[in-house]
Amino acid sequence: MAPLPISSISVGKIDDVQELIKSKPNKVPERFIREANERGVPVSLKSHLHHHIPVIDLSKLSKPHTHDDFLFEILKLSQACEDWGFFQVINHEIEVEVVEDIEEVAKEFFEMPLEEKKKYPMAPGTVQGYGQAFIFSEDQKLDWCNMFALGVHPPSIRNPKLWPSKPARFSESLEGYSKEIRKLCKRLLTYIAISLGLKEEKFEEMFGEAVQAVRMNYYPPCSSPDLVLGLSPHSDGSALTVLQQSKNSCVGLQILKDNTWVPVLPLPSALVINIGDTIEVLTNGKYKSVEHRAVTNREKERLTIVTFYAPNYEVEIEPLGELVDDETNPCKYRSYNHGDYSYHYVSNKLQGKKSLDFAKILN
């Protein structure tokens, strides 16, 4: 999932934001304050009511009443992947109890004393453990967020020392939740393949033993949300990303649509899905990964559980031949090893879609 700790990296002091708001609730340290053109000014939902992230009803794909229902929902999925790179799924068949349990366990983890959480540190140059990821220098700006990330599947990417013993049911809850999300990702990739005119097993056969990781993000309230970012703008290196936002959380996710940051408010019981860089490459740019970020709130906290689903690290990635045409749609990305791209992705700070330059064919 990540490179080994890089001992030469000096990241300086990284304040724990939960501890900051306990000791200095009205103070935002300089290292969190963004340049004026980067700041995450919260956007009013009322001013963007004309923007609706697409909603895909999976029951119309898995159990359609008619063939027309199926085709209509496949068309909606295709348009969502092509025009937005983000969509919400409803009727996904993951039990409410499973979803609520992982939320509760994640909340309990972040509420533990700092000394307990620091038993599972995220070492510089890695993305597993508790802390802040993608920090590579002492002067790099920090996100107003605490993270806890783990490799889940295959077992070879796990770091057992980072799986917490508290809360007591953490591992059991995460295992059960991750199995359900894995099944969901496989279903979604089947439907995405169909939407592209490919055979439905295309991605599952190509991905091999797919890699799955989870990151829990806790965004405490911030006294000056207009000065900070909860999470820096970026696209995901995965094939698919599944975001679950806890109940009663404030609006935090924003996606870049037509050069405007658009807020996303998840529907009750829905999961937010986004296309990762890997699918952009495989579809030769037809389905694009989209830059997104998180903003904070002055009064309310926000908790998210994010799953990243990607090909096995041994897989070679390149645009699918069925989606390349030398005359009308020439190849835009080179062939590369997915493990190499993953290493490149986690070895650089989050900076929009810059990581994807790794794969682009420059004219």
RATABEL-V617811 format. One record per backbone hydrogen bond with DSSP energy under -0.5 kcal/mol. CO is the residue of the C=O (numbers start at 0). NH is the residue of the N-H. If there is no record, write none. Layout:
CO/NH
CO/NH
This chain:
4/6
5/8
8/10
12/14
14/16
15/19
16/20
17/21
18/22
19/23
23/26
26/28
28/31
28/32
29/32
30/141
34/37
34/38
38/40
43/46
44/47
45/48
47/50
49/51
53/87
54/56
55/57
55/89
56/59
57/60
57/61
58/62
65/69
66/70
67/71
68/72
69/73
70/74
71/75
72/76
73/77
74/78
75/79
76/80
77/81
78/82
79/83
79/84
79/85
80/287
84/274
86/272
87/55
88/270
89/57
92/94
94/97
94/98
95/99
96/100
97/101
98/102
99/103
100/104
101/105
102/106
103/107
104/108
105/109
106/110
107/111
108/111
112/115
112/116
113/117
115/118
116/119
117/120
119/129
120/122
122/125
123/5
128/148
129/121
130/146
133/135
142/144
145/217
146/130
147/215
148/128
149/213
152/211
153/156
154/157
157/159
158/161
159/162
161/163
166/169
168/172
169/173
170/174
171/175
172/176
173/177
174/178
175/179
176/180
177/181
178/182
179/183
180/184
181/185
182/186
183/187
184/188
185/189
186/190
187/191
188/192
189/193
190/194
191/195
192/195
192/197
193/196
198/201
200/204
201/205
202/206
203/207
206/311
207/209
210/309
211/151
211/152
212/307
213/149
214/216
214/305
215/147
216/218
216/303
217/145
217/219
218/301
221/224
223/226
223/227
226/33
227/39
228/143
230/293
232/351
233/291
235/276
237/277
237/278
238/275
239/308
240/242
240/273
241/306
242/271
243/304
245/248
251/294
252/263
253/292
254/256
254/261
256/259
259/256
259/261
261/254
262/264
263/265
266/269
270/88
270/272
271/242
272/86
273/240
274/289
275/278
275/279
276/280
277/281
278/282
279/284
280/283
281/319
282/285
285/287
290/255
291/233
292/253
293/229
293/230
296/221
300/249
301/218
302/245
303/216
304/243
305/214
306/241
307/212
308/238
308/239
309/210
311/314
312/338
314/337
316/335
319/322
320/323
324/328
328/324
331/360
335/316
336/340
337/341
338/342
339/343
340/344
341/345
342/346
344/347
350/353
351/234
352/355
353/356
354/357
355/358
355/359
358/333
359/361
